[in-house]
Amino acid sequence: MFFRFCLTAVVCLIALECRADEATPRFAIVIHGGAGRISSDPAHRKARGEVLDRVLHDAKQRLADGAAALDVVERVINTLEDAPQFNAGRGAVFNAAGAHELDASIMDGRDRSCGAVAGVRTVRHPITLARRVMTDTRHVLLSSDGAEKFADEVGADIERVNNDWFSTKPQKARLKQIQAMKRPAAEHLMGTVGCVVLDTHGDIAAGTSTGGMTNKKFGRVGDSPIVGAGTFADNATCGVSCTGVGEDFIRNAIAYQISAQMEYAAKSLEDSVHHMLHHPRHQISGGIIAISAAGDITMQFNTDGMSRAAADSSGRHEVHVAE
Ligand code: ASP
């Protein structure tokens, strides 16, 4: 009798384990390509969708093979930084002076280590330089001339380009269009890139890279390189990457607050992100992607659209270019 009881208990436990395994994704990834009113040009939309789909397939394969979250975040963002359809790296927006100043940050959820760069002008992949700030210095954020000097010190691992390498025709047209407006609407934001990953080791990483906002004033720094505003990651709670009017995300410490709500108020990931995005006091315009420690994915925005993609080990694979 006792033996039968033990046997039944063991079988039940194994069954429960299997159910938990099925329910909990072994890995999860979410990507954004900026929030706002996405261009209705079919060729632009198609190109964006194809890039997102390609990076998602590549990342999924790597994660299934055991790649680390940080490596996948950096690789995804590197690819998007090279795609002119996004406002990061190659396709960075113009500032008011007709030049490009790029920002990026990356965070490791294992120990909250992080690195960021702001206002870089000659770095092809700002996210890679941000990662080197994290690993090679005792600092979190290096800006403009200092960040450029640090890139010189790192040497060949950091690819350099002339500032006009970032100049593309569509962004030039956008600058002219926005300079002609009396009060540019937030709807015109679009194209910042971000990625959050939960890997098969249970580690979370997040990163964000951007050219900032079109027509921004010299030296302006948005939320993307500000840890706790545009990017956050903690294995205990979640990873977050934001996009939208950076000043609002900084004012409200949006990315950190999502983690804090989960940690201190036991809120779900979905509710925490919804709260931050829609609370009237926050007055934010943009989008947020995040993954919880349990592998839940959320992609929310309060603008017309947000380019985004998500996948996990249960077979989920989705790409949305706009709405
Ligand atoms: N958050 C970025 C910034 O303010 C812009 C964006 O996400 O589109 O620089």
py3Dmol code that shows the C-alpha trace and the ligand (Angstrom):
import py3Dmol

protein = """\
ATOM      1  CA  MET A   1       0.000   0.000   0.000  1.00  0.00           C
ATOM      2  CA  PHE A   2       2.741   2.396   1.061  1.00  0.00           C
ATOM      3  CA  PHE A   3       4.760   1.392  -2.016  1.00  0.00           C
ATOM      4  CA  ARG A   4       1.779   2.184  -4.302  1.00  0.00           C
ATOM      5  CA  PHE A   5       1.305   5.541  -2.651  1.00  0.00           C
ATOM      6  CA  CYS A   6       5.002   6.424  -3.198  1.00  0.00           C
ATOM      7  CA  LEU A   7       4.873   5.295  -6.815  1.00  0.00           C
ATOM      8  CA  THR A   8       1.780   7.427  -7.509  1.00  0.00           C
ATOM      9  CA  ALA A   9       3.426  10.432  -5.847  1.00  0.00           C
ATOM     10  CA  VAL A  10       6.559  10.061  -7.975  1.00  0.00           C
ATOM     11  CA  VAL A  11       4.517   9.718 -11.191  1.00  0.00           C
ATOM     12  CA  CYS A  12       2.518  12.852 -10.281  1.00  0.00           C
ATOM     13  CA  LEU A  13       5.680  14.808  -9.579  1.00  0.00           C
ATOM     14  CA  ILE A  14       7.202  13.817 -12.922  1.00  0.00           C
ATOM     15  CA  ALA A  15       3.995  14.790 -14.713  1.00  0.00           C
ATOM     16  CA  LEU A  16       3.975  18.163 -12.959  1.00  0.00           C
ATOM     17  CA  GLU A  17       7.631  18.764 -13.877  1.00  0.00           C
ATOM     18  CA  CYS A  18       6.867  18.024 -17.527  1.00  0.00           C
ATOM     19  CA  ARG A  19       3.868  20.399 -17.471  1.00  0.00           C
ATOM     20  CA  ALA A  20       6.030  23.126 -15.914  1.00  0.00           C
ATOM     21  CA  ASP A  21       8.689  22.554 -18.569  1.00  0.00           C
ATOM     22  CA  GLU A  22       6.117  22.957 -21.342  1.00  0.00           C
ATOM     23  CA  ALA A  23       4.617  26.051 -19.765  1.00  0.00           C
ATOM     24  CA  THR A  24       7.915  27.803 -19.112  1.00  0.00           C
ATOM     25  CA  PRO A  25       9.756  28.839 -22.248  1.00  0.00           C
ATOM     26  CA  ARG A  26      13.400  27.834 -22.120  1.00  0.00           C
ATOM     27  CA  PHE A  27      14.273  30.990 -24.009  1.00  0.00           C
ATOM     28  CA  ALA A  28      12.452  34.095 -25.137  1.00  0.00           C
ATOM     29  CA  ILE A  29      13.368  37.104 -27.249  1.00  0.00           C
ATOM     30  CA  VAL A  30      11.644  40.374 -28.081  1.00  0.00           C
ATOM     31  CA  ILE A  31      12.815  43.152 -30.396  1.00  0.00           C
ATOM     32  CA  HIS A  32      11.520  46.640 -31.191  1.00  0.00           C
ATOM     33  CA  GLY A  33      12.315  48.866 -34.131  1.00  0.00           C
ATOM     34  CA  GLY A  34      10.809  52.072 -32.760  1.00  0.00           C
ATOM     35  CA  ALA A  35       7.358  53.450 -32.013  1.00  0.00           C
ATOM     36  CA  GLY A  36       5.418  56.216 -33.743  1.00  0.00           C
ATOM     37  CA  ARG A  37       3.783  56.588 -37.121  1.00  0.00           C
ATOM     38  CA  ILE A  38       5.619  54.099 -39.305  1.00  0.00           C
ATOM     39  CA  SER A  39       6.070  55.127 -42.961  1.00  0.00           C
ATOM     40  CA  SER A  40       3.270  53.773 -45.157  1.00  0.00           C
ATOM     41  CA  ASP A  41       5.708  53.189 -48.059  1.00  0.00           C
ATOM     42  CA  PRO A  42       5.255  49.471 -48.863  1.00  0.00           C
ATOM     43  CA  ALA A  43       8.930  49.012 -49.808  1.00  0.00           C
ATOM     44  CA  HIS A  44      10.047  50.479 -46.475  1.00  0.00           C
ATOM     45  CA  ARG A  45       7.607  48.325 -44.529  1.00  0.00           C
ATOM     46  CA  LYS A  46       8.619  45.208 -46.434  1.00  0.00           C
ATOM     47  CA  ALA A  47      12.322  45.861 -45.828  1.00  0.00           C
ATOM     48  CA  ARG A  48      11.736  46.444 -42.116  1.00  0.00           C
ATOM     49  CA  GLY A  49       9.709  43.258 -41.808  1.00  0.00           C
ATOM     50  CA  GLU A  50      12.334  41.222 -43.615  1.00  0.00           C
ATOM     51  CA  VAL A  51      15.170  42.487 -41.421  1.00  0.00           C
ATOM     52  CA  LEU A  52      13.189  41.802 -38.244  1.00  0.00           C
ATOM     53  CA  ASP A  53      12.253  38.323 -39.429  1.00  0.00           C
ATOM     54  CA  ARG A  54      15.846  37.524 -40.383  1.00  0.00           C
ATOM     55  CA  VAL A  55      17.338  38.657 -37.056  1.00  0.00           C
ATOM     56  CA  LEU A  56      14.631  36.797 -35.164  1.00  0.00           C
ATOM     57  CA  HIS A  57      15.366  33.512 -36.972  1.00  0.00           C
ATOM     58  CA  ASP A  58      19.095  33.894 -36.405  1.00  0.00           C
ATOM     59  CA  ALA A  59      18.661  34.767 -32.720  1.00  0.00           C
ATOM     60  CA  LYS A  60      16.274  31.858 -32.134  1.00  0.00           C
ATOM     61  CA  GLN A  61      18.764  29.402 -33.575  1.00  0.00           C
ATOM     62  CA  ARG A  62      21.562  30.769 -31.423  1.00  0.00           C
ATOM     63  CA  LEU A  63      19.444  30.720 -28.287  1.00  0.00           C
ATOM     64  CA  ALA A  64      18.377  27.131 -28.953  1.00  0.00           C
ATOM     65  CA  ASP A  65      22.090  26.290 -29.247  1.00  0.00           C
ATOM     66  CA  GLY A  66      22.722  27.800 -25.801  1.00  0.00           C
ATOM     67  CA  ALA A  67      23.985  31.299 -26.707  1.00  0.00           C
ATOM     68  CA  ALA A  68      24.204  33.836 -23.881  1.00  0.00           C
ATOM     69  CA  ALA A  69      21.548  36.569 -23.634  1.00  0.00           C
ATOM     70  CA  LEU A  70      24.121  39.385 -23.772  1.00  0.00           C
ATOM     71  CA  ASP A  71      25.699  38.026 -26.964  1.00  0.00           C
ATOM     72  CA  VAL A  72      22.322  37.694 -28.638  1.00  0.00           C
ATOM     73  CA  VAL A  73      21.223  41.203 -27.641  1.00  0.00           C
ATOM     74  CA  GLU A  74      24.457  42.674 -29.020  1.00  0.00           C
ATOM     75  CA  ARG A  75      24.239  40.673 -32.248  1.00  0.00           C
ATOM     76  CA  VAL A  76      20.587  41.539 -32.910  1.00  0.00           C
ATOM     77  CA  ILE A  77      21.255  45.218 -32.310  1.00  0.00           C
ATOM     78  CA  ASN A  78      24.416  45.176 -34.468  1.00  0.00           C
ATOM     79  CA  THR A  79      22.345  43.888 -37.383  1.00  0.00           C
ATOM     80  CA  LEU A  80      19.661  46.523 -36.855  1.00  0.00           C
ATOM     81  CA  GLU A  81      22.370  49.195 -36.528  1.00  0.00           C
ATOM     82  CA  ASP A  82      23.484  48.229 -40.033  1.00  0.00           C
ATOM     83  CA  ALA A  83      19.966  48.332 -41.491  1.00  0.00           C
ATOM     84  CA  PRO A  84      19.206  51.832 -42.851  1.00  0.00           C
ATOM     85  CA  GLN A  85      15.470  51.378 -42.187  1.00  0.00           C
ATOM     86  CA  PHE A  86      16.024  51.921 -38.455  1.00  0.00           C
ATOM     87  CA  ASN A  87      17.097  54.972 -36.477  1.00  0.00           C
ATOM     88  CA  ALA A  88      20.243  53.406 -35.047  1.00  0.00           C
ATOM     89  CA  GLY A  89      23.723  53.151 -36.532  1.00  0.00           C
ATOM     90  CA  ARG A  90      23.553  53.533 -40.326  1.00  0.00           C
ATOM     91  CA  GLY A  91      20.029  54.974 -40.447  1.00  0.00           C
ATOM     92  CA  ALA A  92      20.479  57.393 -37.521  1.00  0.00           C
ATOM     93  CA  VAL A  93      18.474  60.611 -37.616  1.00  0.00           C
ATOM     94  CA  PHE A  94      20.005  64.050 -38.149  1.00  0.00           C
ATOM     95  CA  ASN A  95      20.333  66.515 -35.293  1.00  0.00           C
ATOM     96  CA  ALA A  96      19.572  70.227 -35.726  1.00  0.00           C
ATOM     97  CA  ALA A  97      23.119  70.867 -36.926  1.00  0.00           C
ATOM     98  CA  GLY A  98      22.748  68.307 -39.723  1.00  0.00           C
ATOM     99  CA  ALA A  99      25.027  65.735 -38.072  1.00  0.00           C
ATOM    100  CA  HIS A 100      24.568  62.471 -36.165  1.00  0.00           C
ATOM    101  CA  GLU A 101      25.064  61.755 -32.450  1.00  0.00           C
ATOM    102  CA  LEU A 102      24.320  58.196 -31.402  1.00  0.00           C
ATOM    103  CA  ASP A 103      23.362  56.701 -28.027  1.00  0.00           C
ATOM    104  CA  ALA A 104      23.229  53.110 -26.742  1.00  0.00           C
ATOM    105  CA  SER A 105      23.134  51.043 -23.562  1.00  0.00           C
ATOM    106  CA  ILE A 106      23.284  47.385 -22.589  1.00  0.00           C
ATOM    107  CA  MET A 107      22.580  45.639 -19.277  1.00  0.00           C
ATOM    108  CA  ASP A 108      23.325  42.198 -17.852  1.00  0.00           C
ATOM    109  CA  GLY A 109      20.532  40.893 -15.613  1.00  0.00           C
ATOM    110  CA  ARG A 110      22.861  38.516 -13.767  1.00  0.00           C
ATOM    111  CA  ASP A 111      24.468  41.254 -11.701  1.00  0.00           C
ATOM    112  CA  ARG A 112      23.025  44.530 -13.020  1.00  0.00           C
ATOM    113  CA  SER A 113      26.313  45.390 -14.683  1.00  0.00           C
ATOM    114  CA  CYS A 114      25.771  47.811 -17.536  1.00  0.00           C
ATOM    115  CA  GLY A 115      27.468  50.114 -20.009  1.00  0.00           C
ATOM    116  CA  ALA A 116      26.385  53.017 -22.166  1.00  0.00           C
ATOM    117  CA  VAL A 117      27.596  55.622 -24.622  1.00  0.00           C
ATOM    118  CA  ALA A 118      26.001  58.939 -25.551  1.00  0.00           C
ATOM    119  CA  GLY A 119      26.642  61.335 -28.398  1.00  0.00           C
ATOM    120  CA  VAL A 120      29.130  59.189 -30.329  1.00  0.00           C
ATOM    121  CA  ARG A 121      29.838  60.373 -33.850  1.00  0.00           C
ATOM    122  CA  THR A 122      32.114  57.835 -35.550  1.00  0.00           C
ATOM    123  CA  VAL A 123      31.188  54.459 -34.037  1.00  0.00           C
ATOM    124  CA  ARG A 124      29.433  52.116 -36.443  1.00  0.00           C
ATOM    125  CA  HIS A 125      28.003  49.903 -33.674  1.00  0.00           C
ATOM    126  CA  PRO A 126      27.356  51.987 -30.547  1.00  0.00           C
ATOM    127  CA  ILE A 127      25.926  48.953 -28.673  1.00  0.00           C
ATOM    128  CA  THR A 128      29.291  47.193 -28.969  1.00  0.00           C
ATOM    129  CA  LEU A 129      31.090  50.207 -27.537  1.00  0.00           C
ATOM    130  CA  ALA A 130      28.499  50.331 -24.720  1.00  0.00           C
ATOM    131  CA  ARG A 131      29.296  46.702 -23.931  1.00  0.00           C
ATOM    132  CA  ARG A 132      33.005  47.541 -23.781  1.00  0.00           C
ATOM    133  CA  VAL A 133      32.254  50.359 -21.327  1.00  0.00           C
ATOM    134  CA  MET A 134      30.561  47.689 -19.186  1.00  0.00           C
ATOM    135  CA  THR A 135      33.357  45.132 -19.408  1.00  0.00           C
ATOM    136  CA  ASP A 136      36.506  47.262 -19.742  1.00  0.00           C
ATOM    137  CA  THR A 137      35.891  50.226 -17.428  1.00  0.00           C
ATOM    138  CA  ARG A 138      34.586  50.851 -13.927  1.00  0.00           C
ATOM    139  CA  HIS A 139      32.084  53.329 -15.345  1.00  0.00           C
ATOM    140  CA  VAL A 140      28.561  53.050 -16.692  1.00  0.00           C
ATOM    141  CA  LEU A 141      28.246  55.898 -19.196  1.00  0.00           C
ATOM    142  CA  LEU A 142      30.813  57.646 -21.385  1.00  0.00           C
ATOM    143  CA  SER A 143      29.754  60.555 -23.567  1.00  0.00           C
ATOM    144  CA  SER A 144      30.775  62.389 -26.748  1.00  0.00           C
ATOM    145  CA  ASP A 145      34.556  63.166 -26.919  1.00  0.00           C
ATOM    146  CA  GLY A 146      35.276  60.856 -23.982  1.00  0.00           C
ATOM    147  CA  ALA A 147      33.388  57.998 -25.599  1.00  0.00           C
ATOM    148  CA  GLU A 148      35.179  58.624 -28.907  1.00  0.00           C
ATOM    149  CA  LYS A 149      38.525  58.571 -27.077  1.00  0.00           C
ATOM    150  CA  PHE A 150      37.566  55.335 -25.370  1.00  0.00           C
ATOM    151  CA  ALA A 151      36.734  53.862 -28.790  1.00  0.00           C
ATOM    152  CA  ASP A 152      40.276  54.863 -29.903  1.00  0.00           C
ATOM    153  CA  GLU A 153      41.682  53.039 -26.873  1.00  0.00           C
ATOM    154  CA  VAL A 154      39.688  49.875 -27.522  1.00  0.00           C
ATOM    155  CA  GLY A 155      41.064  49.866 -31.056  1.00  0.00           C
ATOM    156  CA  ALA A 156      40.252  47.503 -33.899  1.00  0.00           C
ATOM    157  CA  ASP A 157      37.272  45.797 -32.181  1.00  0.00           C
ATOM    158  CA  ILE A 158      35.330  49.041 -32.567  1.00  0.00           C
ATOM    159  CA  GLU A 159      34.653  49.852 -36.199  1.00  0.00           C
ATOM    160  CA  ARG A 160      34.860  53.547 -37.035  1.00  0.00           C
ATOM    161  CA  VAL A 161      33.226  55.506 -39.849  1.00  0.00           C
ATOM    162  CA  ASN A 162      32.957  59.150 -40.871  1.00  0.00           C
ATOM    163  CA  ASN A 163      29.937  60.929 -39.448  1.00  0.00           C
ATOM    164  CA  ASP A 164      28.384  61.312 -42.906  1.00  0.00           C
ATOM    165  CA  TRP A 165      28.360  57.498 -43.262  1.00  0.00           C
ATOM    166  CA  PHE A 166      25.177  57.723 -41.150  1.00  0.00           C
ATOM    167  CA  SER A 167      23.531  60.173 -43.572  1.00  0.00           C
ATOM    168  CA  THR A 168      20.672  58.637 -45.540  1.00  0.00           C
ATOM    169  CA  LYS A 169      18.242  60.338 -47.908  1.00  0.00           C
ATOM    170  CA  PRO A 170      15.037  59.464 -46.008  1.00  0.00           C
ATOM    171  CA  GLN A 171      16.447  60.864 -42.754  1.00  0.00           C
ATOM    172  CA  LYS A 172      17.579  64.042 -44.530  1.00  0.00           C
ATOM    173  CA  ALA A 173      14.040  64.472 -45.871  1.00  0.00           C
ATOM    174  CA  ARG A 174      12.647  63.884 -42.365  1.00  0.00           C
ATOM    175  CA  LEU A 175      14.917  66.594 -40.953  1.00  0.00           C
ATOM    176  CA  LYS A 176      13.649  69.086 -43.503  1.00  0.00           C
ATOM    177  CA  GLN A 177      10.044  68.082 -42.870  1.00  0.00           C
ATOM    178  CA  ILE A 178      10.393  68.428 -39.091  1.00  0.00           C
ATOM    179  CA  GLN A 179      12.300  71.705 -39.301  1.00  0.00           C
ATOM    180  CA  ALA A 180       9.406  73.067 -41.356  1.00  0.00           C
ATOM    181  CA  MET A 181       6.874  72.205 -38.597  1.00  0.00           C
ATOM    182  CA  LYS A 182       6.056  74.613 -35.795  1.00  0.00           C
ATOM    183  CA  ARG A 183       5.590  71.860 -33.213  1.00  0.00           C
ATOM    184  CA  PRO A 184       6.776  68.394 -34.292  1.00  0.00           C
ATOM    185  CA  ALA A 185       4.447  65.696 -32.991  1.00  0.00           C
ATOM    186  CA  ALA A 186       5.664  62.672 -31.101  1.00  0.00           C
ATOM    187  CA  GLU A 187       4.021  60.626 -33.826  1.00  0.00           C
ATOM    188  CA  HIS A 188       7.033  61.337 -35.957  1.00  0.00           C
ATOM    189  CA  LEU A 189       9.348  59.331 -33.782  1.00  0.00           C
ATOM    190  CA  MET A 190      10.343  56.007 -35.133  1.00  0.00           C
ATOM    191  CA  GLY A 191      13.144  53.574 -35.658  1.00  0.00           C
ATOM    192  CA  THR A 192      15.111  53.287 -32.408  1.00  0.00           C
ATOM    193  CA  VAL A 193      16.005  49.643 -31.845  1.00  0.00           C
ATOM    194  CA  GLY A 194      15.979  47.505 -28.721  1.00  0.00           C
ATOM    195  CA  CYS A 195      16.196  43.863 -27.748  1.00  0.00           C
ATOM    196  CA  VAL A 196      15.515  41.823 -24.605  1.00  0.00           C
ATOM    197  CA  VAL A 197      16.494  38.184 -24.221  1.00  0.00           C
ATOM    198  CA  LEU A 198      15.991  35.409 -21.660  1.00  0.00           C
ATOM    199  CA  ASP A 199      18.470  32.644 -22.485  1.00  0.00           C
ATOM    200  CA  THR A 200      18.433  28.920 -21.705  1.00  0.00           C
ATOM    201  CA  HIS A 201      20.652  29.551 -18.653  1.00  0.00           C
ATOM    202  CA  GLY A 202      17.926  31.725 -17.110  1.00  0.00           C
ATOM    203  CA  ASP A 203      19.841  34.957 -17.732  1.00  0.00           C
ATOM    204  CA  ILE A 204      18.233  38.167 -18.969  1.00  0.00           C
ATOM    205  CA  ALA A 205      19.920  40.946 -20.953  1.00  0.00           C
ATOM    206  CA  ALA A 206      18.558  44.108 -22.544  1.00  0.00           C
ATOM    207  CA  GLY A 207      19.915  46.755 -24.898  1.00  0.00           C
ATOM    208  CA  THR A 208      18.804  49.843 -26.811  1.00  0.00           C
ATOM    209  CA  SER A 209      20.489  51.830 -29.611  1.00  0.00           C
ATOM    210  CA  THR A 210      19.387  55.042 -31.320  1.00  0.00           C
ATOM    211  CA  GLY A 211      20.261  58.138 -33.267  1.00  0.00           C
ATOM    212  CA  GLY A 212      17.913  59.993 -30.893  1.00  0.00           C
ATOM    213  CA  MET A 213      15.271  62.406 -32.094  1.00  0.00           C
ATOM    214  CA  THR A 214      15.348  64.231 -35.423  1.00  0.00           C
ATOM    215  CA  ASN A 215      16.367  67.882 -35.102  1.00  0.00           C
ATOM    216  CA  LYS A 216      17.566  67.400 -31.511  1.00  0.00           C
ATOM    217  CA  LYS A 217      19.697  70.133 -29.993  1.00  0.00           C
ATOM    218  CA  PHE A 218      23.476  69.668 -29.830  1.00  0.00           C
ATOM    219  CA  GLY A 219      24.512  67.457 -26.933  1.00  0.00           C
ATOM    220  CA  ARG A 220      20.951  66.274 -26.237  1.00  0.00           C
ATOM    221  CA  VAL A 221      20.873  62.811 -24.660  1.00  0.00           C
ATOM    222  CA  GLY A 222      17.678  60.756 -24.619  1.00  0.00           C
ATOM    223  CA  ASP A 223      16.625  57.768 -22.539  1.00  0.00           C
ATOM    224  CA  SER A 224      18.243  55.060 -24.679  1.00  0.00           C
ATOM    225  CA  PRO A 225      21.679  55.282 -23.017  1.00  0.00           C
ATOM    226  CA  ILE A 226      20.213  55.945 -19.560  1.00  0.00           C
ATOM    227  CA  VAL A 227      20.014  52.753 -17.548  1.00  0.00           C
ATOM    228  CA  GLY A 228      16.755  52.699 -15.614  1.00  0.00           C
ATOM    229  CA  ALA A 229      15.053  54.967 -18.164  1.00  0.00           C
ATOM    230  CA  GLY A 230      15.425  53.331 -21.601  1.00  0.00           C
ATOM    231  CA  THR A 231      16.999  50.016 -20.628  1.00  0.00           C
ATOM    232  CA  PHE A 232      16.963  47.752 -17.575  1.00  0.00           C
ATOM    233  CA  ALA A 233      17.630  44.079 -16.793  1.00  0.00           C
ATOM    234  CA  ASP A 234      17.540  42.010 -13.628  1.00  0.00           C
ATOM    235  CA  ASN A 235      17.337  38.218 -13.589  1.00  0.00           C
ATOM    236  CA  ALA A 236      15.055  38.432 -10.551  1.00  0.00           C
ATOM    237  CA  THR A 237      12.357  40.403 -12.348  1.00  0.00           C
ATOM    238  CA  CYS A 238      12.605  41.292 -16.048  1.00  0.00           C
ATOM    239  CA  GLY A 239      14.435  42.951 -18.916  1.00  0.00           C
ATOM    240  CA  VAL A 240      13.111  46.117 -20.579  1.00  0.00           C
ATOM    241  CA  SER A 241      13.857  48.304 -23.615  1.00  0.00           C
ATOM    242  CA  CYS A 242      11.901  51.471 -24.356  1.00  0.00           C
ATOM    243  CA  THR A 243      11.302  53.727 -27.343  1.00  0.00           C
ATOM    244  CA  GLY A 244       9.585  57.089 -27.574  1.00  0.00           C
ATOM    245  CA  VAL A 245      10.127  60.663 -26.411  1.00  0.00           C
ATOM    246  CA  GLY A 246      13.234  60.092 -24.310  1.00  0.00           C
ATOM    247  CA  GLU A 247      12.751  63.012 -21.928  1.00  0.00           C
ATOM    248  CA  ASP A 248       9.495  61.468 -20.652  1.00  0.00           C
ATOM    249  CA  PHE A 249      11.106  58.085 -20.109  1.00  0.00           C
ATOM    250  CA  ILE A 250      13.959  59.704 -18.161  1.00  0.00           C
ATOM    251  CA  ARG A 251      11.626  61.806 -15.999  1.00  0.00           C
ATOM    252  CA  ASN A 252       9.680  58.732 -14.957  1.00  0.00           C
ATOM    253  CA  ALA A 253      12.563  56.210 -14.710  1.00  0.00           C
ATOM    254  CA  ILE A 254      10.317  53.967 -16.787  1.00  0.00           C
ATOM    255  CA  ALA A 255      12.485  50.882 -17.338  1.00  0.00           C
ATOM    256  CA  TYR A 256      13.515  50.594 -13.684  1.00  0.00           C
ATOM    257  CA  GLN A 257      10.001  51.218 -12.417  1.00  0.00           C
ATOM    258  CA  ILE A 258       8.705  48.226 -14.366  1.00  0.00           C
ATOM    259  CA  SER A 259      11.183  46.002 -12.541  1.00  0.00           C
ATOM    260  CA  ALA A 260      10.419  47.714  -9.211  1.00  0.00           C
ATOM    261  CA  GLN A 261       6.668  47.157  -9.575  1.00  0.00           C
ATOM    262  CA  MET A 262       7.287  43.464 -10.088  1.00  0.00           C
ATOM    263  CA  GLU A 263       9.718  43.259  -7.185  1.00  0.00           C
ATOM    264  CA  TYR A 264       7.968  45.415  -4.598  1.00  0.00           C
ATOM    265  CA  ALA A 265       4.320  45.291  -5.603  1.00  0.00           C
ATOM    266  CA  ALA A 266       4.270  41.742  -7.007  1.00  0.00           C
ATOM    267  CA  LYS A 267       2.659  42.997 -10.223  1.00  0.00           C
ATOM    268  CA  SER A 268       2.765  40.963 -13.417  1.00  0.00           C
ATOM    269  CA  LEU A 269       5.015  42.068 -16.268  1.00  0.00           C
ATOM    270  CA  GLU A 270       2.004  42.890 -18.429  1.00  0.00           C
ATOM    271  CA  ASP A 271       0.387  45.061 -15.738  1.00  0.00           C
ATOM    272  CA  SER A 272       3.626  46.837 -14.822  1.00  0.00           C
ATOM    273  CA  VAL A 273       4.266  47.854 -18.424  1.00  0.00           C
ATOM    274  CA  HIS A 274       0.632  48.859 -18.976  1.00  0.00           C
ATOM    275  CA  HIS A 275       0.696  51.001 -15.839  1.00  0.00           C
ATOM    276  CA  MET A 276       3.871  52.829 -16.883  1.00  0.00           C
ATOM    277  CA  LEU A 277       2.606  53.455 -20.393  1.00  0.00           C
ATOM    278  CA  HIS A 278      -0.875  54.661 -19.509  1.00  0.00           C
ATOM    279  CA  HIS A 279      -0.639  56.411 -16.131  1.00  0.00           C
ATOM    280  CA  PRO A 280      -1.731  60.022 -16.797  1.00  0.00           C
ATOM    281  CA  ARG A 281       1.032  61.432 -14.571  1.00  0.00           C
ATOM    282  CA  HIS A 282       3.720  59.863 -16.759  1.00  0.00           C
ATOM    283  CA  GLN A 283       2.567  61.558 -19.968  1.00  0.00           C
ATOM    284  CA  ILE A 284       4.720  59.305 -22.082  1.00  0.00           C
ATOM    285  CA  SER A 285       4.502  58.639 -25.767  1.00  0.00           C
ATOM    286  CA  GLY A 286       6.135  55.518 -27.130  1.00  0.00           C
ATOM    287  CA  GLY A 287       6.474  51.797 -26.639  1.00  0.00           C
ATOM    288  CA  ILE A 288       7.987  49.250 -24.292  1.00  0.00           C
ATOM    289  CA  ILE A 289       9.156  45.674 -24.818  1.00  0.00           C
ATOM    290  CA  ALA A 290       9.954  43.386 -21.900  1.00  0.00           C
ATOM    291  CA  ILE A 291      10.480  39.785 -20.821  1.00  0.00           C
ATOM    292  CA  SER A 292       9.945  38.439 -17.313  1.00  0.00           C
ATOM    293  CA  ALA A 293      12.156  35.920 -15.527  1.00  0.00           C
ATOM    294  CA  ALA A 294       9.408  33.356 -16.233  1.00  0.00           C
ATOM    295  CA  GLY A 295       9.678  34.008 -19.983  1.00  0.00           C
ATOM    296  CA  ASP A 296       6.533  36.116 -20.458  1.00  0.00           C
ATOM    297  CA  ILE A 297       6.870  38.570 -23.321  1.00  0.00           C
ATOM    298  CA  THR A 298       5.082  41.894 -23.630  1.00  0.00           C
ATOM    299  CA  MET A 299       5.133  44.491 -26.442  1.00  0.00           C
ATOM    300  CA  GLN A 300       2.990  47.553 -25.701  1.00  0.00           C
ATOM    301  CA  PHE A 301       2.750  51.052 -27.174  1.00  0.00           C
ATOM    302  CA  ASN A 302       0.486  54.082 -27.036  1.00  0.00           C
ATOM    303  CA  THR A 303       1.517  55.529 -30.414  1.00  0.00           C
ATOM    304  CA  ASP A 304       0.064  54.683 -33.840  1.00  0.00           C
ATOM    305  CA  GLY A 305       2.400  51.750 -34.190  1.00  0.00           C
ATOM    306  CA  MET A 306       5.609  50.036 -33.143  1.00  0.00           C
ATOM    307  CA  SER A 307       7.816  47.746 -35.222  1.00  0.00           C
ATOM    308  CA  ARG A 308       8.333  44.633 -33.124  1.00  0.00           C
ATOM    309  CA  ALA A 309       9.095  40.940 -33.162  1.00  0.00           C
ATOM    310  CA  ALA A 310       9.000  38.139 -30.613  1.00  0.00           C
ATOM    311  CA  ALA A 311       9.839  34.467 -30.370  1.00  0.00           C
ATOM    312  CA  ASP A 312      10.311  31.782 -27.754  1.00  0.00           C
ATOM    313  CA  SER A 313      11.205  28.129 -27.380  1.00  0.00           C
ATOM    314  CA  SER A 314       7.549  27.048 -27.442  1.00  0.00           C
ATOM    315  CA  GLY A 315       7.391  27.901 -31.159  1.00  0.00           C
ATOM    316  CA  ARG A 316       6.101  31.466 -30.974  1.00  0.00           C
ATOM    317  CA  HIS A 317       7.452  33.597 -33.833  1.00  0.00           C
ATOM    318  CA  GLU A 318       5.812  36.888 -34.764  1.00  0.00           C
ATOM    319  CA  VAL A 319       6.809  40.039 -36.613  1.00  0.00           C
ATOM    320  CA  HIS A 320       4.751  43.255 -36.807  1.00  0.00           C
ATOM    321  CA  VAL A 321       5.991  46.219 -38.783  1.00  0.00           C
ATOM    322  CA  ALA A 322       3.505  48.828 -37.620  1.00  0.00           C
ATOM    323  CA  GLU A 323       0.054  48.533 -36.020  1.00  0.00           C
TER     324      GLU A 323
END
"""
ligand_1 = """\
9
LIG
N 13.913 57.296 -27.132
C 14.723 57.847 -28.189
C 15.277 59.162 -27.729
O 14.571 59.903 -27.097
C 13.979 58.037 -29.474
C 13.111 56.894 -29.918
O 12.930 55.932 -29.200
O 12.588 56.949 -31.051
O 16.385 59.478 -28.062
"""
view = py3Dmol.view(width=600, height=400)
view.addModel(protein, "pdb")
view.setStyle({"model": 0}, {"cartoon": {"style": "trace"}})
view.addModel(ligand_1, "xyz")
view.setStyle({"model": 1}, {"stick": {}})
view.zoomTo()
view.show()
